Amino acid sequence: MKIVKKILVAIISIIVILILSYNIYKFVCINILKKDMATINGYVALEVISGSMEPTINIGDIIIVDTKIKKYKKNDIVVFYDQDGSFVTHRIISINDKEIITKGDNNNTPDDPTSINKIVGKYVSKIDNGEKVLSALKSPLVTILILINGVLLCIFLSIDKHGNIVLDDEEKEYEEFKEYLDKKNKR
């Protein structure tokens, strides 16, 4: 049972640390460094707000985009900047050395030609309806609640039924040795 508790404490601690680290990293990238997105090892998660790629990608899905890929081909789904500087996710229907023509799967007409330099990256995966989770994690209140609950759960899993901290064998031996020394010094 002690091993299970230690594993749970480790897992919870890692999850809490990762969520906090990601939120801090994203805040710094977007709000302080004024970047358009916060990439992790070349990948970025973006929320879909348009139905132009339905049924392949739906409103509310979170898409994972690989920003390291620089070679594209016909039928790749890519994210690029439009004329307004907004992100657009569409499928390449035509490509040459300098520009692409894209079209949303749910659109009737192709987009205007776009420079290959405007491509952010290639779509690699999606999380269905992931916007609910992502929007919750964006909230400072939710982040604080996750931190507090994680710390409380770790504390709860680290104490026994009498409220004493659970010690491993080495820690118990050390505590017993300290008690022995204290008794010996009081004589």
Phi, psi and omega per residue, in radians:
M1 nan -0.626 3.132
K2 -1.097 -0.677 -3.121
I3 -1.156 -0.726 3.124
V4 -1.081 -0.759 3.125
K5 -1.096 -0.739 3.136
K6 -1.108 -0.713 3.130
I7 -1.137 -0.771 3.113
L8 -1.078 -0.747 3.110
V9 -1.068 -0.765 -3.139
A10 -1.112 -0.780 -3.126
I11 -1.116 -0.812 -3.139
I12 -1.088 -0.760 3.129
S13 -1.056 -0.765 -3.138
I14 -1.108 -0.771 -3.138
I15 -1.089 -0.808 -3.140
V16 -1.080 -0.774 -3.139
I17 -1.116 -0.738 3.129
L18 -1.118 -0.762 3.139
I19 -1.114 -0.801 3.127
L20 -1.115 -0.768 -3.129
S21 -1.082 -0.768 3.140
Y22 -1.091 -0.783 -3.134
N23 -1.099 -0.717 3.105
I24 -1.147 -0.806 3.136
Y25 -1.035 -0.796 -3.129
K26 -1.138 -0.717 3.108
F27 -1.050 -0.803 -3.126
V28 -1.121 -0.821 -3.120
C29 -1.054 -0.826 -3.019
I30 -1.470 -0.789 -3.018
N31 -1.559 -0.552 -3.102
I32 -1.727 -0.852 -3.125
L33 -1.456 -0.143 3.089
K34 1.024 0.669 3.041
K35 -1.478 2.785 3.124
D36 -1.325 -0.436 -3.078
M37 -2.718 2.834 3.111
A38 -1.942 1.864 -3.128
T39 -1.611 2.597 3.040
I40 -2.145 1.951 -3.099
N41 0.941 0.621 3.091
G42 1.550 -0.021 3.140
Y43 -1.899 2.565 3.099
V44 -2.409 2.535 3.065
A45 -1.821 2.211 -3.130
L46 -2.185 2.529 3.126
E47 -1.576 2.363 -3.136
V48 -1.551 2.186 -3.100
I49 -2.056 0.076 -3.114
S50 -2.273 2.637 3.130
G51 -1.623 0.289 -3.047
S52 -1.172 -0.326 -3.130
M53 -1.884 0.184 3.121
E54 -1.173 2.524 0.093
P55 -1.556 -0.018 -3.117
T56 -1.107 -0.862 3.135
I57 -2.269 2.234 -3.047
N58 -1.865 2.797 3.041
I59 -1.021 2.337 3.131
G60 1.644 -0.191 3.065
D61 -1.288 2.668 2.983
I62 -1.828 2.189 3.119
I63 -1.822 2.534 3.067
I64 -1.791 2.204 -3.064
V65 -2.096 2.279 3.069
D66 -1.597 1.934 -3.110
T67 -1.491 -0.095 -3.126
K68 -1.459 -0.408 -3.116
I69 -1.210 2.284 -3.135
K70 -2.135 -0.052 3.091
K71 -1.945 2.208 -3.077
Y72 -2.181 2.736 3.112
K73 -2.441 2.953 3.136
K74 -0.984 2.442 3.140
N75 1.416 -0.087 3.008
D76 -1.175 2.500 3.008
I77 -1.659 2.180 -3.081
V78 -2.218 2.761 3.007
V79 -1.901 2.298 -3.132
F80 -2.493 2.896 3.068
Y81 -1.514 2.307 3.029
D82 -1.497 -3.010 -3.098
Q83 -1.096 -0.459 -3.133
D84 -1.523 -0.087 -3.107
G85 1.520 0.181 3.111
S86 -1.545 2.719 3.071
F87 -1.355 2.377 3.052
V88 -2.253 2.376 3.095
T89 -2.016 1.924 3.140
H90 -2.489 2.950 -3.130
R91 -1.622 2.409 3.082
I92 -1.294 2.186 3.077
I93 -1.884 -0.291 3.103
S94 -2.713 2.491 -3.115
I95 -2.576 2.474 2.953
N96 -2.373 -2.930 -3.045
D97 -1.121 -0.489 -3.006
K98 -1.985 -0.432 -3.071
E99 -2.575 2.839 3.095
I100 -2.157 2.721 2.944
I101 -2.091 2.250 -3.083
T102 -2.101 2.929 3.096
K103 -2.729 2.377 3.020
G104 -1.244 2.462 -3.129
D105 -1.020 -0.498 -3.102
N106 -1.707 0.070 -3.138
N107 -1.695 2.674 -3.140
N108 -1.534 -0.467 -3.059
T109 -2.165 2.639 3.091
P110 -1.260 2.815 3.082
D111 -1.379 2.893 3.013
D112 -1.136 2.672 3.094
P113 -0.981 2.489 -3.126
T114 -2.226 2.436 3.094
S115 -1.118 2.452 3.096
I116 -1.043 -0.490 3.122
N117 -1.104 -0.354 -3.107
K118 -1.487 -0.079 3.141
I119 -1.299 2.254 3.097
V120 -1.462 -0.771 -3.131
G121 3.073 -3.101 -3.080
K122 -1.839 2.363 3.066
Y123 -1.117 2.300 3.116
V124 -2.128 -0.445 -3.102
S125 -2.880 3.002 3.080
K126 -2.533 2.752 3.023
I127 -2.049 1.952 -3.113
D128 -1.043 2.287 3.126
N129 0.913 0.518 -3.115
G130 -1.207 -0.198 -3.101
E131 -1.125 -0.476 3.118
K132 -1.143 -0.780 3.125
V133 -1.192 -0.795 -3.109
L134 -1.097 -0.744 -3.139
S135 -1.178 -0.579 3.077
A136 -1.174 -0.706 -3.123
L137 -1.246 -0.359 3.110
K138 -1.269 -0.414 -3.073
S139 -1.294 2.210 3.091
P140 -1.050 -0.608 3.134
L141 -1.095 -0.779 3.128
V142 -1.124 -0.723 3.120
T143 -1.063 -0.765 3.124
I144 -1.139 -0.732 3.112
L145 -1.110 -0.688 3.085
I146 -1.095 -0.762 3.119
L147 -1.072 -0.860 -3.119
I148 -1.094 -0.811 3.126
N149 -1.121 -0.672 3.105
G150 -1.110 -0.776 3.123
V151 -1.128 -0.800 3.136
L152 -1.093 -0.711 3.119
L153 -1.138 -0.711 3.093
C154 -1.100 -0.718 3.108
I155 -1.134 -0.803 3.137
F156 -1.024 -0.727 -3.128
L157 -1.311 -0.234 -3.097
S158 -1.709 0.038 3.129
I159 -2.066 2.705 3.105
D160 -1.565 -3.030 -3.057
K161 -1.197 -0.243 3.114
H162 -1.707 0.034 3.128
G163 1.520 0.147 3.113
N164 -1.572 2.577 3.124
I165 -1.175 2.306 3.121
V166 -1.292 2.182 -3.121
L167 -1.949 2.595 3.023
D168 -1.443 3.100 -3.034
D169 -1.030 -0.736 3.140
E170 -1.131 -0.742 3.133
E171 -1.139 -0.672 3.096
K172 -1.095 -0.791 3.129
E173 -1.067 -0.712 3.126
Y174 -1.124 -0.778 3.117
E175 -1.102 -0.730 3.106
E176 -1.114 -0.689 3.123
F177 -1.131 -0.734 3.096
K178 -1.076 -0.741 3.107
E179 -1.099 -0.735 3.114
Y180 -1.040 -0.789 3.136
L181 -1.125 -0.707 3.123
D182 -1.078 -0.780 3.124
K183 -1.112 -0.714 -3.105
K184 -1.158 -0.694 -3.119
N185 -1.259 -0.427 -3.125
K186 -1.342 -0.345 -3.113
R187 -1.267 nan nan
